[in-house]
Amino acid sequence: MKAYGYEQHGDPDVFQEYEVPEPKPSANQVLIRTIAVGLNNRERAERAGMGGGLSSPYIPGRDVVGEIVQVGDRVSELGVGEMVMTHTENGYAEFVVGDLDATVVVPDGITPTRAAGIITPGLTAYKAVKYFANVQPGQTVIVKGASGGVGSLAVQIATDLGANVIGIASSHNEEYVKSIGATQFVAYDQEDPATVLADTGDVVLNTAMNGAGTDDDVKMVKPNGVIASVAHNSPMTDKPLKFVHIFPTNAMTDREALQAVIDLMRDGKLDINIGYKLPFNRDGFVKGHQLLEEKHDGRVIIIK
């Protein structure tokens, strides 16, 4: 089968096409023929050399939608021919294996493109809102980066839970952020959110790369409120608050979170901004990673 990866870190041009063996599903896995792949910033960072060690060749990719062509011996919930979405490894390939606890059926009426767009951001946003921040109805939730992949989904998930959501993003995204449920919007390029929203949030959600801006989070959260952030270190402050580090966890399974977000999408309560659809070939993956290097609006999806 064809797969796309690299043998050295570098710019997007390091991608090559490889002919590699088709993976074999274990007892608790399914074999999936790839239809759509969602690209993520983490894959850009890995390719550029910010990740760990490198095998040769390395096939990246985690977000895949496709058709089941084979099921493992212990798989009874999923069947051959079903369209599924999975959070996996080595996803830039014609076939991937999906673990049963990280694979769910894509409902009728949802395109592979839209489903592929919500896998990693959906997992991150849902676990951040439901598990880490434990958002409750009636709370005021401040979402930083509210127009981005994770942030926009967090706005919609928190809104569905009955929270009052305040979105922070660039001014040109105001209409979009309000359209997905934010009741208030603050443009960081026109005013200082930490000043405007001082002591406002029961919860502050920070899913920006590396959790930048923790000092602002402290200013915006109410006394005894919650900051849920991808930042690793708790802020140094005398203000009484709870700091929760967002990290990949199996305390809530990927399957549970994926099922929740795809159900919300099916019910018309959640959507994702798809910015780019590119072909499933080397040029498509190179172009996709070039887009990840720049400021871009919407998810980058490879379609077979």
Phi, psi and omega in degrees: 000159177275142175215159185233128183194206184204162180247357176209152177288157178160202180283176185302337181291353178289346181298138175228160173266134180236153169255114185231159180295147175292135181290155179251127180287140173279185185300326183253028181233165172235150174264130187238130171275118188292135174243319181217145180230129174266132180266148184229154180299329179299324179292325175296316180296319178299313183297322181286349176107015181268359181264202182274214184293169186229119172274172186231116352277157177258127178255108181278187174110132182232338190250106186230137170240136180188190184255132178291128178245347178201143178240148177289165186300330184260008182266117178241340184282339183238149184227160178303136179096346180283143174275126183226163171240141184218147172258108194224201174229161178056046188278347179277062186209160182291332176225142176224160171257141178241130175291144180302324183276009177222024184225132177223158179286139174274120182296155174303142178095350177253123183287154175304325180298311181294319180296317180296331183287343186251007188291289180295312178297327178293316177301312182296312183294315184294315179293325179297314184286312188275316187267306186284311181274338180051053183297137182243155176304139177088347178287154171265120184243122177263124180248115175279147182063043190290348179264352183280180183301304180289314184299317181295323177290323177298320176303313184290321180293315179295322177298317180296331178281354179095015178276158172266113190255131173250123182258138175245127178195183176291151186302328183288352179258008185301311183300317181296313184296321176292326182292338181261007171127348180293131180271344177217148182227137175235123180271114184292342180269002179237337179206166182271109182303324183295331177280313182296323187250025181304130177054041186253323190268129166295326178225136169244123179257122180236101179247020177295158179306124178068007177065039182298150174086032182298325179299322177294323178302317180298319180293324186279333183283145175293155170305134182070015176276186185240131167252118175251117191216151174281353175298144185276329188255135176296143180291148175276109183201152174270352182291131179289120180200167175249124177255126181239124178276124177276125181212162177299127183221148174258005176300326165244120186291155175301323181297317179298314181291317178298318180298320181295315183287324179289329175294319177297320177295317178301322183275004178076017182260358185207138175214170182229145178276111176268117184267327189213136174238122187235157183286152180278077175204179183302316181301322180296316180290323176297311180298319179301317180287331173296320177296321178296333180288338186252174171285122183223151179255118176099162182287149178256119185237135173262128182243132179271000000 
